[in-house]
Amino acid sequence: MDRIPVSSSNIRSIGYDSQSAILEVEFTSGDIYQYFNVSEYLFRQFFNASSRGQFLNDNIRYHYRYQKVN
């Protein structure tokens, strides 16, 4: 999945696959996680958030099934 580099203290890049509704997040640590059944609307909110780390914690991390991919 292609990811877009973002400006964040904890997140290096994010990507989204609308066909499978998978959000992929690469952290500055190098860890990559995929979050499942995330709507495109929520991805756009996440991408445009002023604090992506806070948005991830508040709206995605504890609300969607996920797996570490590396």
Backbone torsions as a table, in degrees:
resi	resn	phi	psi	omega
1	MET	NA	136.0	175.9
2	ASP	-76.8	136.1	176.9
3	ARG	-117.8	153.4	-179.8
4	ILE	-106.4	125.3	176.2
5	PRO	-61.0	140.3	179.0
6	VAL	-130.2	159.2	176.3
7	SER	-91.1	110.8	-178.4
8	SER	-162.8	148.7	179.3
9	SER	-74.3	-22.5	-177.0
10	ASN	-117.4	-19.2	-173.5
11	ILE	-115.6	126.7	-179.7
12	ARG	-87.6	-43.4	-178.5
13	SER	-157.0	158.3	176.9
14	ILE	-137.6	150.1	177.6
15	GLY	-142.8	162.6	-179.0
16	TYR	-146.0	135.6	174.9
17	ASP	-113.6	107.9	-176.3
18	SER	-69.3	-26.7	178.7
19	GLN	-65.2	-41.2	-177.9
20	SER	-104.7	-3.8	-178.9
21	ALA	57.3	42.2	178.6
22	ILE	-108.5	128.3	173.8
23	LEU	-100.1	130.8	179.1
24	GLU	-117.4	130.9	-177.6
25	VAL	-125.0	124.7	173.5
26	GLU	-104.5	123.2	-179.6
27	PHE	-89.9	162.2	-179.6
28	THR	-63.7	-19.6	176.6
29	SER	-72.3	-14.7	-175.8
30	GLY	99.3	-12.4	177.4
31	ASP	-68.5	141.9	177.9
32	ILE	-123.7	129.9	179.2
33	TYR	-123.9	146.0	172.3
34	GLN	-113.6	133.6	177.8
35	TYR	-112.7	133.1	-170.0
36	PHE	-101.8	148.2	177.2
37	ASN	61.9	37.7	177.0
38	VAL	-91.0	128.8	-179.3
39	SER	-71.8	155.3	177.2
40	GLU	-63.8	-34.0	177.5
41	TYR	-60.1	-45.6	179.5
42	LEU	-66.3	-39.3	176.0
43	PHE	-58.3	-44.8	-179.4
44	ARG	-64.1	-39.0	176.0
45	GLN	-62.0	-44.3	179.3
46	PHE	-61.7	-47.3	-178.2
47	PHE	-60.9	-37.0	-176.7
48	ASN	-93.2	0.8	-177.5
49	ALA	-65.5	145.2	178.4
50	SER	-71.0	-30.8	174.1
51	SER	-127.0	98.4	-176.5
52	ARG	-67.0	-36.8	178.1
53	GLY	-62.0	-44.2	178.5
54	GLN	-65.9	-41.3	178.8
55	PHE	-62.1	-44.0	179.0
56	LEU	-59.2	-47.3	-179.8
57	ASN	-64.1	-41.9	-174.9
58	ASP	-77.9	-31.1	-168.8
59	ASN	-122.9	-13.4	-173.5
60	ILE	-126.8	-55.0	-168.9
61	ARG	-51.5	-45.3	-175.1
62	TYR	-100.5	8.2	-176.0
63	HIS	-116.7	-12.8	-176.6
64	TYR	-128.4	145.0	174.9
65	ARG	-64.7	142.4	-177.8
66	TYR	-146.4	165.8	172.9
67	GLN	-146.6	148.4	173.3
68	LYS	-81.6	135.3	-175.2
69	VAL	-110.6	1.7	176.0
70	ASN	-139.2	NA	NA
